[in-house]
Amino acid sequence: MITSMYTFITPFASSIAAPAALAYNKEFGVTDATISSMTVSIFLLGFAIGPLFFAPLSEMYGRMIIMHLSTFMIVLRLLSGLSGSAPLALGAGILSDVWAPMELARASAIYALGPLIGPITAPIIAGFIVQNLQWRWVFWSLTILIGVAMVTGFILYRTETYAIVLLNRKAKELRAETGNLHLHTVFETTKDTRTIFQVSIFRPFKLLVMNPVLLMLGLFMAFVYGFLYLMFVTFPTLFQGVYHQKPGVAGLNYLGCGVGFLIGLCAWTPLMQYFFKRLTVANGGVSKPEFRLPVIFFGGILVPTGLFWYGWSAENHLHWVMPLIGAAIFCCGMISVFTAVQTYLIDMSPRYAASAVSAATVFRSFFGFAFPLFGGQLYDKLGYGWGNSLLAFIAIPLGLIFPLVIYKFGEGWRIAAEASFRRDESST
């Protein structure tokens, strides 16, 4: 729950600026659509950079200290994204530290509450703040919330979970107590700190380059994440501009995404657990990461369906609830993608789960940053209908072909990539 609280704050901060964007752009005279979108999405550029450092550092020094240090770095919007990426990068690692594979799906569902509720509640709250106070109170309120979360985390999150760090600390204590300098764990190394740091920092890049499965799943997840933030950034324009809603009421439309997230969470978590247990039993009780993937095919169908529905209902100015139904369908499918990919990456590399998830996070955060930048031009040229249809046509092969290829051939690729990665790690 503490990890979920941290991961609630960072997506909350990522989307809270969207309803205020029209107000502060008007005050500062920002008329360029790309610059306007960047004021919201630049947070995600920090999300892309931060995990490359925070995840490897957590595998050197432990999860707890990195989580706490990141809360002190929340200054300016880009640096907020950079520091806020730590909980997202470390969350998967903490889950792999604590939970067994059979219990992982349920734990991931509880953990997912934070990242899902955060970006939904933030625009709702911000909309009413902009309408009744002023846009600066959006960021002041965020600062207060971050302060409360930081104090709560320092009080409640006081135990390290990463087994390797705990074992190395224990060995160090025993050497100090007994004077026996030969007491070491198998994970300790004679390399100097600088070399260890360099190896750790480059680990996510190596995982991404050496593992085609990680590359393909990361690319699919990245597109879905980009679609989501493109949708978030265009909500104010659609519901305030086309449907003439006030900022507070327009913010309530994000609940459509929240409903889709919750339905997906309730549906895909038990279904993924069912598939995983059934396939494990059929395989003689031996589990494989690929057994997490069957639910991703539902996302491959629902994500483009939601994009088509959202786009053409907005294009034809149907009742305002119709685009929300499309958004809910999209978000429901998105949960199957994120849940399946995240648990697959944890099972694929339990020791380096944080680095594996961070490698995929680089993709998705860069897409989340970039997609809103061309959203205005996309919809100006093609309209909501064909604009979202173009995105849906991209999502169809990514959501159906990629998972099918991985499910059929991914095990061999994964085993070969793991062997190559281990050889590379042992030689450095």
C-alpha positions as CSV (number, residue, x, y, z in Angstrom):
1,M,0.0,0.0,0.0
2,I,2.9,2.4,0.7
3,T,4.3,1.7,-2.8
4,S,0.9,2.2,-4.2
5,M,0.6,5.6,-2.4
6,Y,3.9,6.7,-3.9
7,T,2.8,5.6,-7.4
8,F,-0.5,7.5,-6.8
9,I,1.3,10.8,-6.3
10,T,3.5,10.7,-9.4
11,P,0.7,10.0,-12.0
12,F,-1.5,12.4,-10.1
13,A,1.2,15.1,-10.6
14,S,1.6,14.2,-14.3
15,S,-2.0,14.9,-15.2
16,I,-3.1,17.6,-12.7
17,A,-1.8,20.4,-15.0
18,A,-4.1,19.4,-18.0
19,P,-7.2,21.3,-16.8
20,A,-5.2,24.3,-15.8
21,A,-3.3,24.5,-19.2
22,L,-5.9,26.7,-20.9
23,A,-5.8,29.2,-18.0
24,Y,-2.1,29.5,-17.6
25,N,-1.4,29.5,-21.3
26,K,-3.9,32.4,-21.7
27,E,-2.2,34.3,-18.8
28,F,1.3,33.9,-20.3
29,G,0.3,34.4,-23.9
30,V,1.1,30.8,-25.1
31,T,-0.6,30.3,-28.4
32,D,1.5,27.5,-30.0
33,A,-0.4,24.2,-29.5
34,T,2.9,22.2,-29.3
35,I,4.3,24.4,-26.5
36,S,0.9,24.2,-24.7
37,S,0.9,20.4,-24.8
38,M,4.6,20.3,-23.7
39,T,3.8,22.1,-20.4
40,V,1.8,19.0,-19.5
41,S,3.7,16.2,-21.2
42,I,7.2,17.3,-20.2
43,F,6.6,15.6,-16.9
44,L,6.8,12.3,-18.7
45,L,10.2,13.1,-20.1
46,G,11.4,12.9,-16.6
47,F,9.6,9.6,-16.3
48,A,11.6,8.3,-19.2
49,I,15.0,9.4,-17.9
50,G,14.6,8.7,-14.2
51,P,14.1,4.9,-14.2
52,L,17.4,4.4,-16.1
53,F,19.2,5.7,-12.9
54,F,16.8,4.9,-10.1
55,A,16.2,1.2,-10.9
56,P,19.9,0.2,-11.1
57,L,20.7,2.3,-8.0
58,S,18.0,0.4,-6.1
59,E,19.8,-2.8,-7.1
60,M,23.0,-1.4,-5.7
61,Y,21.8,0.3,-2.5
62,G,18.3,-1.0,-1.9
63,R,14.8,0.1,-2.6
64,M,14.0,2.1,0.5
65,I,16.7,4.7,0.4
66,I,16.1,5.5,-3.3
67,M,12.4,5.9,-2.7
68,H,13.0,8.3,0.2
69,L,15.7,10.4,-1.6
70,S,13.5,10.8,-4.7
71,T,10.9,12.7,-2.6
72,F,13.4,15.5,-2.0
73,M,13.9,16.2,-5.7
74,I,10.5,17.4,-6.6
75,V,11.4,20.9,-8.0
76,L,10.0,22.3,-11.3
77,R,8.0,20.1,-13.6
78,L,10.7,18.2,-15.5
79,L,12.6,17.4,-12.3
80,S,9.3,16.4,-10.7
81,G,8.8,13.8,-13.4
82,L,12.4,12.7,-13.0
83,S,12.1,12.2,-9.2
84,G,8.6,10.9,-9.5
85,S,9.7,8.1,-11.8
86,A,11.4,6.4,-8.8
87,P,8.3,4.8,-7.4
88,L,7.2,3.6,-10.9
89,A,10.6,2.2,-11.6
90,L,11.0,0.5,-8.2
91,G,7.4,-0.7,-7.7
92,A,7.9,-3.8,-9.8
93,G,11.1,-4.6,-8.0
94,I,9.4,-4.4,-4.6
95,L,6.6,-6.7,-5.8
96,S,9.2,-9.3,-7.0
97,D,11.0,-8.9,-3.6
98,V,7.9,-9.7,-1.5
99,W,5.5,-11.8,-3.5
100,A,5.7,-15.4,-4.9
101,P,4.7,-15.9,-8.6
102,M,1.3,-17.4,-7.7
103,E,0.4,-14.4,-5.6
104,L,1.9,-11.8,-7.9
105,A,-1.2,-11.0,-10.0
106,R,-3.3,-10.1,-6.9
107,A,-0.4,-8.0,-5.5
108,S,0.0,-6.2,-8.8
109,A,-3.7,-5.4,-8.8
110,I,-3.4,-3.6,-5.4
111,Y,-0.3,-1.9,-6.5
112,A,-2.0,-0.7,-9.7
113,L,-4.6,1.2,-7.8
114,G,-2.2,4.1,-7.3
115,P,-1.1,4.6,-10.9
116,L,-4.7,4.2,-12.1
117,I,-6.5,6.4,-9.6
118,G,-3.8,9.2,-9.6
119,P,-4.2,10.4,-13.2
120,I,-8.0,10.2,-13.0
121,T,-8.6,12.1,-9.8
122,A,-6.0,14.8,-10.5
123,P,-7.9,16.5,-13.5
124,I,-11.2,16.3,-11.6
125,I,-9.8,18.1,-8.6
126,A,-7.8,20.6,-10.8
127,G,-10.9,21.4,-12.9
128,F,-12.8,22.6,-9.9
129,I,-9.8,24.5,-8.5
130,V,-9.4,26.3,-11.8
131,Q,-13.1,27.1,-11.9
132,N,-13.5,28.3,-8.3
133,L,-10.0,29.6,-7.3
134,Q,-7.1,30.2,-9.7
135,W,-4.8,27.9,-11.6
136,R,-1.8,28.5,-9.3
137,W,-3.7,26.6,-6.5
138,V,-3.5,23.5,-8.7
139,F,0.3,23.4,-8.0
140,W,0.1,24.6,-4.4
141,S,-2.4,21.8,-3.7
142,L,0.0,19.3,-5.4
143,T,2.9,20.5,-3.2
144,I,0.8,20.0,0.0
145,L,-0.2,16.5,-1.1
146,I,3.4,15.6,-1.9
147,G,4.5,16.8,1.5
148,V,1.9,14.6,3.2
149,A,2.9,11.6,1.2
150,M,6.6,12.2,1.9
151,V,6.1,12.3,5.7
152,T,3.8,9.3,5.6
153,G,6.4,7.3,3.6
154,F,9.2,8.2,5.9
155,I,7.2,7.0,8.9
156,L,5.7,3.8,7.5
157,Y,8.3,2.6,4.8
158,R,11.3,1.8,7.0
159,T,12.2,-1.8,5.9
160,E,14.4,-2.8,3.0
161,T,13.0,-5.5,0.7
162,Y,15.7,-6.3,-1.8
163,A,17.1,-9.6,-0.7
164,I,20.6,-9.1,-2.3
165,V,21.1,-5.8,-0.4
166,L,19.9,-7.4,2.8
167,L,22.3,-10.4,2.5
168,N,25.2,-8.1,1.7
169,R,24.5,-5.9,4.7
170,K,24.2,-9.0,6.9
171,A,27.6,-10.3,5.6
172,K,29.1,-6.9,6.4
173,E,27.8,-7.0,9.9
174,L,29.1,-10.5,10.5
175,R,32.6,-9.5,9.2
176,A,32.6,-6.6,11.7
177,E,31.4,-8.8,14.6
178,T,33.6,-11.8,14.0
179,G,36.6,-10.2,12.3
180,N,36.5,-12.9,9.7
181,L,37.1,-11.0,6.4
182,H,36.3,-14.1,4.3
183,L,32.6,-13.9,5.0
184,H,30.9,-12.9,1.8
185,T,27.7,-13.6,-0.1
186,V,27.8,-14.9,-3.6
187,F,26.4,-11.5,-4.8
188,E,29.3,-9.4,-3.5
189,T,31.9,-8.3,-5.9
190,T,35.5,-7.1,-5.7
191,K,34.9,-4.4,-8.3
192,D,35.2,-0.8,-7.2
193,T,32.1,1.3,-6.7
194,R,32.6,3.3,-9.9
195,T,32.7,0.1,-12.0
196,I,29.6,-1.3,-10.2
197,F,27.8,1.9,-10.8
198,Q,28.6,1.9,-14.5
199,V,27.5,-1.7,-14.9
200,S,24.3,-1.1,-13.0
201,I,23.4,2.1,-15.0
202,F,23.8,0.4,-18.4
203,R,21.9,-2.7,-17.3
204,P,18.4,-1.4,-18.5
205,F,19.9,-0.6,-21.9
206,K,21.5,-4.0,-22.2
207,L,18.2,-5.7,-21.3
208,L,16.4,-3.6,-23.9
209,V,19.0,-4.3,-26.7
210,M,19.6,-8.0,-25.9
211,N,16.0,-9.1,-25.4
212,P,13.6,-8.8,-28.5
213,V,10.7,-9.8,-26.4
214,L,11.2,-6.9,-24.0
215,L,11.6,-4.6,-27.0
216,M,8.3,-5.7,-28.6
217,L,6.2,-5.7,-25.5
218,G,7.8,-2.3,-24.5
219,L,6.9,-0.9,-27.9
220,F,3.3,-2.0,-27.7
221,M,2.9,-0.7,-24.1
222,A,4.5,2.6,-25.2
223,F,2.0,3.2,-28.0
224,V,-0.9,2.5,-25.6
225,Y,0.6,4.8,-23.0
226,G,1.0,7.5,-25.7
227,F,-2.6,7.1,-26.8
228,L,-3.7,7.6,-23.2
229,Y,-1.8,10.9,-22.6
230,L,-2.9,12.1,-26.0
231,M,-6.5,11.5,-24.9
232,F,-5.9,13.2,-21.6
233,V,-4.4,16.4,-23.2
234,T,-7.3,16.6,-25.7
235,F,-10.1,16.2,-23.1
236,P,-10.2,19.9,-22.1
237,T,-10.3,21.0,-25.8
238,L,-13.1,18.5,-26.6
239,F,-15.3,18.9,-23.6
240,Q,-14.8,22.6,-22.9
241,G,-14.5,23.7,-26.6
242,V,-16.9,21.3,-28.4
243,Y,-19.4,20.5,-25.6
244,H,-19.1,23.9,-23.9
245,Q,-18.7,22.5,-20.4
246,K,-17.2,24.5,-17.5
247,P,-13.7,23.4,-16.3
248,G,-15.0,21.7,-13.2
249,V,-17.7,19.7,-15.1
250,A,-15.2,18.9,-17.9
251,G,-12.8,17.5,-15.4
252,L,-15.5,14.9,-14.3
253,N,-15.2,13.3,-17.8
254,Y,-11.9,11.7,-16.7
255,L,-14.1,9.4,-14.6
256,G,-14.9,7.6,-17.8
257,C,-11.3,6.5,-17.9
258,G,-11.5,5.6,-14.2
259,V,-14.5,3.4,-14.8
260,G,-12.6,1.6,-17.6
261,F,-9.6,1.2,-15.4
262,L,-11.6,-0.3,-12.5
263,I,-13.6,-2.7,-14.8
264,G,-10.3,-3.8,-16.4
265,L,-8.6,-4.3,-13.0
266,C,-11.5,-6.4,-11.7
267,A,-11.8,-8.4,-14.9
268,W,-8.2,-9.1,-16.0
269,T,-6.6,-9.8,-12.6
270,P,-8.6,-12.9,-11.8
271,L,-8.6,-14.0,-15.4
272,M,-4.8,-13.7,-15.6
273,Q,-4.5,-15.6,-12.4
274,Y,-6.8,-18.3,-13.8
275,F,-4.8,-18.7,-17.1
276,F,-1.4,-18.7,-15.2
277,K,-2.5,-21.4,-12.7
278,R,-4.1,-23.5,-15.4
279,L,-1.1,-23.4,-17.8
280,T,1.3,-24.0,-14.9
281,V,-0.6,-27.1,-13.9
282,A,-0.7,-28.3,-17.5
283,N,3.1,-27.8,-17.7
284,G,3.7,-30.2,-14.8
285,G,3.7,-27.4,-12.1
286,V,6.5,-25.4,-13.7
287,S,5.5,-21.8,-14.4
288,K,6.8,-19.7,-17.3
289,P,6.6,-15.9,-17.8
290,E,4.7,-16.5,-21.1
291,F,1.8,-17.8,-19.1
292,R,1.0,-14.2,-18.1
293,L,0.3,-13.1,-21.7
294,P,-3.0,-14.6,-22.8
295,V,-5.0,-11.7,-21.3
296,I,-3.1,-9.2,-23.5
297,F,-5.1,-10.3,-26.5
298,F,-8.2,-8.8,-25.0
299,G,-6.3,-5.5,-24.9
300,G,-5.4,-5.9,-28.5
301,I,-9.1,-5.9,-29.4
302,L,-10.4,-3.3,-26.9
303,V,-7.8,-0.7,-27.3
304,P,-8.5,0.0,-31.1
305,T,-12.2,-0.5,-30.5
306,G,-12.1,2.3,-27.8
307,L,-10.2,4.6,-30.1
308,F,-12.6,4.1,-33.0
309,W,-15.6,4.7,-30.6
310,Y,-14.1,7.8,-28.9
311,G,-13.0,9.4,-32.2
312,W,-16.1,9.0,-34.3
313,S,-18.5,9.9,-31.5
314,A,-16.6,13.1,-30.8
315,E,-16.3,13.8,-34.6
316,N,-20.1,13.6,-35.0
317,H,-20.8,15.6,-31.7
318,L,-22.9,12.8,-30.3
319,H,-24.1,13.0,-26.7
320,W,-21.1,13.7,-24.4
321,V,-21.4,10.3,-22.8
322,M,-20.5,8.5,-26.1
323,P,-16.8,9.6,-26.2
324,L,-16.6,8.6,-22.5
325,I,-17.8,5.1,-23.3
326,G,-15.1,4.9,-26.0
327,A,-12.5,6.2,-23.5
328,A,-13.7,3.6,-20.9
329,I,-13.4,0.7,-23.5
330,F,-9.9,1.9,-24.3
331,C,-8.8,2.1,-20.7
332,C,-10.3,-1.3,-19.9
333,G,-8.2,-2.8,-22.7
334,M,-5.1,-0.8,-21.6
335,I,-5.2,-2.5,-18.1
336,S,-4.9,-6.0,-19.7
337,V,-1.8,-4.8,-21.5
338,F,-0.1,-3.2,-18.5
339,T,-0.9,-6.0,-16.1
340,A,0.3,-8.7,-18.4
341,V,3.5,-7.0,-19.5
342,Q,4.5,-5.9,-16.0
343,T,4.0,-9.3,-14.4
344,Y,5.8,-10.9,-17.4
345,L,8.8,-8.7,-16.9
346,I,8.9,-9.5,-13.2
347,D,8.8,-13.2,-13.9
348,M,11.3,-12.9,-16.7
349,S,14.0,-11.4,-14.5
350,P,13.2,-11.5,-10.8
351,R,16.7,-10.4,-9.7
352,Y,16.7,-7.4,-12.1
353,A,12.9,-6.8,-12.2
354,A,13.4,-3.1,-11.5
355,S,15.8,-2.7,-14.4
356,A,13.6,-4.8,-16.8
357,V,10.5,-2.7,-16.0
358,S,12.6,0.5,-16.3
359,A,13.8,-0.5,-19.8
360,A,10.1,-0.8,-20.9
361,T,9.3,2.5,-19.0
362,V,11.8,4.4,-21.2
363,F,9.7,3.5,-24.3
364,R,6.3,4.3,-22.8
365,S,7.3,7.6,-21.2
366,F,9.0,9.0,-24.3
367,F,5.8,8.1,-26.2
368,G,3.7,9.7,-23.5
369,F,5.8,12.8,-23.7
370,A,5.8,13.0,-27.6
371,F,2.2,12.0,-28.5
372,P,0.5,15.0,-27.0
373,L,2.9,17.3,-28.8
374,F,1.4,16.4,-32.2
375,G,-2.1,15.8,-31.0
376,G,-3.4,19.3,-31.9
377,Q,-2.0,19.1,-35.4
378,L,-3.3,15.5,-35.8
379,Y,-6.9,16.5,-34.9
380,D,-6.7,19.8,-36.9
381,K,-5.7,17.9,-40.0
382,L,-7.8,14.7,-39.7
383,G,-10.5,15.5,-37.1
384,Y,-11.3,13.4,-34.1
385,G,-12.7,10.6,-36.3
386,W,-9.9,9.9,-38.7
387,G,-7.2,11.0,-36.2
388,N,-8.2,8.4,-33.7
389,S,-8.8,5.9,-36.5
390,L,-5.2,6.3,-37.5
391,L,-4.1,5.5,-34.0
392,A,-6.4,2.5,-33.9
393,F,-5.0,1.2,-37.2
394,I,-1.5,1.3,-35.6
395,A,-2.8,-0.4,-32.4
396,I,-4.4,-3.4,-34.3
397,P,-1.1,-5.0,-35.5
398,L,0.8,-4.1,-32.4
399,G,-1.9,-5.6,-30.1
400,L,-2.6,-8.8,-32.0
401,I,0.5,-9.7,-34.0
402,F,3.2,-8.8,-31.4
403,P,1.6,-10.8,-28.6
404,L,0.9,-13.8,-30.9
405,V,4.5,-13.9,-32.1
406,I,5.8,-13.6,-28.5
407,Y,3.5,-16.2,-27.1
408,K,4.6,-18.7,-29.9
409,F,8.3,-17.9,-30.1
410,G,9.0,-15.7,-27.1
411,E,10.3,-18.5,-24.8
412,G,13.2,-19.4,-27.0
413,W,14.1,-15.7,-27.5
414,R,13.9,-15.1,-23.8
415,I,16.1,-18.0,-22.9
416,A,18.7,-17.0,-25.5
417,A,18.6,-13.4,-24.3
418,E,19.0,-14.4,-20.7
419,A,22.0,-16.6,-21.5
420,S,23.6,-13.7,-23.5
421,F,22.9,-11.2,-20.7
422,R,24.4,-13.5,-18.0
423,R,27.5,-13.9,-20.0
424,D,27.8,-10.2,-20.5
425,E,27.2,-9.5,-16.8
426,S,29.8,-12.1,-15.7
427,S,32.4,-10.6,-18.1
428,T,32.1,-7.0,-16.9
